[in-house]
Amino acid sequence: MAVGFPILPRIIFNMYQLMYSVPDICAEFNITYATTGLIAITVCIVGATLLSCINELKETPATLMRPKSPKAREKSFFRKNTFYMVKVKIQ
């Protein structure tokens, strides 16, 4: 993260400098943004993992080992309506 804070803004800034006239940039490492981002990422990853594990642990081992059945799908628009098809007679 200490590398990403100064390098990524400079890359983006240099691309903008090619197109526009902009003042210089001061890209510094901000510990508050870094820790807030790390905490948010950690909470999201751990939360998603816990929800996934809780849902899987509710099932019995036998049902977890069976393959998942495919979902029933509705017919698409093109299969329901065949008015657009050209009928060809083969001789």
WOTA-V738786 format. One record per backbone hydrogen bond with DSSP energy under -0.5 kcal/mol. NH is the residue of the N-H (numbers start at 1). CO is the residue of the C=O. Records with the same first field share a line. If there is no record, write none. Layout:
NH->CO ; CO
//
This chain:
5->1
6->2
7->3
8->4
9->4 ; 5
10->6
11->7
12->8
13->9
14->10
15->11
16->12
17->13
18->14
19->15 ; 16
20->16
22->20
27->25
28->26
31->29
34->30
35->31
36->32
37->33
38->34
39->35
40->36
41->37
42->38
43->39
44->40
45->41
46->42
47->43
48->44
49->45
50->46
51->47
52->48
53->49
54->50
55->51
56->52
57->53
58->54
59->56
64->60
65->61
66->62
80->76
81->77
82->80
85->82
87->85
88->86
90->88
91->89
//
